[in-house]
Amino acid sequence: MKTSIYEFLKKHAEKNPVSFHMPGHKGSDLYKKLGYESFMRDFLDYDITEIPGADNLFQTEGILKETQDRYAKLYGVKKSYLLINGTSGGIIAAILASAVKSKKLIMARNSHKSVFNALTLGQIQPIYAYPDMIADHGISGSVSAGEIERLLNENPDADAVILPSPNYYGICSPIRDIAEVVHRHNKILIVDEAHGAHLKLFESINNTSNNKKNLQLPKSAVSLGADIVINSIHKTLASLTQSAVLHLNSNRVDQYLLEDKLQCIESTSPSYILMASLDISADILEEHGMQLMEEWKDNIENFYNRATQIPGLQIINNLKGLDWTKINLNMSGAGLSGAELEKILIEDYGIYTELVTGDVLMAMSGIGNIKQDYEKLAKALEEISYKYYKIKNEKNNDKKRKLNLPKQAKLFDIPKEKKKIKLEDAEGYLCASSIIPYPPGIPILCPGELIEKGVIEYIKALRFSGEKVIGVNELGEIIVSYDKYNK
Ligand SMILES: Cc1ncc(COP(=O)(O)O)c(C=O)c1O
């Protein structure tokens, strides 16, 4: 038997890893505990197609409609659609159904690559809204309502606005204010809430009497007036990777066009395994949601209380609008970059985290994390601090390790004639093919943007620390304009 993917997965599972990365279910324990064992045991028998009684994803009237209705009720929206190729698919369909008149879209520059893919597919012109930078940590923050208003005034013919909230680090934008601005201009607001499927569920415990004020989570965009909201149920809740839900939350969007676009971009053989996992995730939320959210909050609260005592560790949990279920760790105080901390956690403790940006390492918690996971993470960080904080202080090693996002590139023309050159020789050329660190999947350079020294250094540093950068080949080459840009 030679099965490389299967072997890899088997070996990984045998290590009994602790998961602070996607997906949110964190392995089989949650399903076992809550009584869905047969789904895991017999899943090959459940892998069917549209047999009689199984309904049809593109005209739901039976069991799939029931699950869609459950989501619509849970999230309090007009209609919910099951997605089998992630929020990515939902974003593309939402944009293609919204940017239809002028084909101009106001979009956050830190959008996920699926937004950029929708531009190509729909021949849509982007107008970039730039998020604020959180200078202390070198990560991008929220997009302001003022920035959206400015762009809408400058581009009164734009069809729609899209932005991620929370972004990958958990920072939410002021969606209520943005929705007010967008609707005053009679436009459509799409919120990529891939990372915030849990926010709506937390709203019900935000108001309970025993909730500590400092651990209020931002509200979901469905409660704040966005027209379309897309949730990766798989990222923080209990469904399988690739399963997601799109919520239609107003009458501003042409529902039939949206449904048409959804069937254009999704597989005609939707997986019943994925859709059943969405059904189970909804069931878990209905039956055990409150209790699981309370436990999740308590576990994180205990973790933060313990972690803030660790020398050399900074926990970034005090930013405005932060979804604190994303645990942003910075151990530069103990002399460790995010990539170094990530490596130690994997190699010495079997703890897998989600995302590194410079000194910041993000551990993504989910509905399936249990108390012991948080305790293992806290203990590992205590031991790492004990070892490295001491060494750093003994050597008085104040080596600067900050790897901040470079300043945003300027956008010029998309090159027609292109060539491939070494990254280090690319200063002054225009980028001709997106360059995307993965994760987070947000292009650091898009076609038409001027390549400057800072961004070259940043990409080189990412590659040096072993991170995957799509758009740079194994020889370190990228695709640029044929000539340097003549300013
Ligand atoms: C901000 C953001 N939006 C959308 C997506 C796409 O979500 P999915 O993986 O469900 O397709 C991602 C994926 O990581 C993301 O980070």
The ligand as an SDF file (V2000), in Angstrom:
LIG
                    3D

 16 16  0  0  0  0  0  0  0  0999 V2000
  -10.1670   36.4980    5.8400 C   0  0  0  0  0  0  0  0  0  0  0  0
  -10.5010   35.2310    5.1050 C   0  0  0  0  0  0  0  0  0  0  0  0
  -11.5590   35.2230    4.2890 N   0  0  0  0  0  0  0  0  0  0  0  0
  -11.9210   34.1150    3.6020 C   0  0  0  0  0  0  0  0  0  0  0  0
  -11.1930   32.9540    3.7020 C   0  0  0  0  0  0  0  0  0  0  0  0
  -11.6080   31.7550    2.9120 C   0  0  0  0  0  0  0  0  0  0  0  0
  -12.3070   30.8840    3.7140 O   0  0  0  0  0  0  0  0  0  0  0  0
  -12.4570   29.3250    3.3480 P   0  0  0  0  0  0  0  0  0  0  0  0
  -11.2000   28.6670    3.7830 O   0  0  0  0  0  0  0  0  0  0  0  0
  -13.6440   28.8970    4.1260 O   0  0  0  0  0  0  0  0  0  0  0  0
  -12.6650   29.2410    1.8800 O   0  0  0  0  0  0  0  0  0  0  0  0
  -10.0810   32.9040    4.5370 C   0  0  0  0  0  0  0  0  0  0  0  0
   -9.2860   31.6700    4.6710 C   0  0  0  0  0  0  0  0  0  0  0  0
   -8.4430   31.5010    5.4760 O   0  0  0  0  0  0  0  0  0  0  0  0
   -9.7090   34.0830    5.2360 C   0  0  0  0  0  0  0  0  0  0  0  0
   -8.6300   34.1050    6.0300 O   0  0  0  0  0  0  0  0  0  0  0  0
  1  2  1  0
  2  3  1  0
  2 15  2  0
  3  4  2  0
  4  5  1  0
  5  6  1  0
  5 12  2  0
  6  7  1  0
  7  8  1  0
  8  9  2  0
  8 10  1  0
  8 11  1  0
 12 13  1  0
 12 15  1  0
 13 14  2  0
 15 16  1  0
M  END
$$$$
